[in-house]
Amino acid sequence: MPQDSVIEAPLILSGIWIDGVNNPFLVVPARFLYSRLEIPAWWSRFSELVKEATGFEPTPLLGADIPLASQYAVMSLESLKALGRRISLTEEEVWETLDLVDEVMFEYYVIKAVRHVQRKGTPILYREAEDPVQVKTASLTVRKLMSYPLVRPSYVDNSVIHLAGMLPVLLSEGIDQANVNLENGLWKLLYDLNTPPGRFKWVWDMQWASLIELLN
């Protein structure tokens, strides 16, 4: 078995995207264990957009096998910082360029929350068009096991929407197994995703759901 490496990145820990619903997401800093590097599926599009924005093409990078949103946050910043050193971008210009690229790359507002946690290093609850709410959560070490592409939910009603909105708030107060199990139950109801027994959790990962193992 390859030896694990560690990388720090923001993680969308709780919240399920439901189209047309402005529910909160809980985004936290996390330590990821990984054993594989990969060329991200999003790299080609990102490279094109950076070239349009700056006139220069970023150097290709390999990324850790972690959830897509987390991987994108880390790699895109690393890439822009390297390009900034080549073409003399200030730190603020690097972040401004990332903001522009993010808006075109992803239609989901939660990427703004991911960037906020990346810059500030503090967990937040975030809803679109509202100021982020800083919260305190325990330090997390996790490992991604797999990702699954999402289609439309199989079933949604008001009670599901309400519970999906409450769980990020509850989990911001403590990452207890009962509420982890409740959110995993919603993933089963909405997307027919099963969760193995143990310290595992499905997390929303833009066009995907990723299954992570909670290691602490």
C-alpha positions, 0 to 999 in steps of 0.5 A: 500500500502507498504511504498516506500523505496529508494535505489541508483544504476546506471541506463542505462537511454538511449540506445537500444542494436542492435546486431552488432552495437556499439552505445553509452549508457547513464548510470547515478546514480539514486535514485529508489523508490521500495516497494518489495524485491525479490530473483533475477533470476540471483542469482543462477548463480552468486553464482556458479561463485563466488564460482568458483572464490573464493572457497566460496559461498556468503550469499543469499540476497534479492534485491529491485524490480528495473531494472535488471542491476541496481539490479545486480550492487547493490546486487552483490557488496553488496554480494562480500563485505560481503564475502570479510569481511568473507575471508579477501578480499581487496577492490581491490580484491572485484572489480577484482572478480566482473569484472571476474564474470560480464564477464561470467554472461553477454555478454553485454559490457554496464555492464562495464559502469554500474560498472564505474558509480557505482565506480565513481558516475558520469554519462557517455556516453559509447561505447565499446572499448572507454574511457567513456565520463563523462557528467552532468545530473540532479539528477534522482528519478525513479520507475520501473513499469514492465519489458518485455522480448526482442526478435529480433527487428521487424525492423531495418534500418540505420536511426533507428540505427543512431537515436538510437545512437544519443538519448543517446548523446542528453539526456546527454545534458538534459532529455527533454520530446521530446527526451524521447518520441523519444526513446519511439517511437523507442521501439515501432518501434523495439519491439512493446512496448507501453508507457502510457501517462506521465513521463514514459520511456522504458530503455534497461535492458539486456535481458529485457526492463524495464518501469520506471516512471521519478519522478522528 
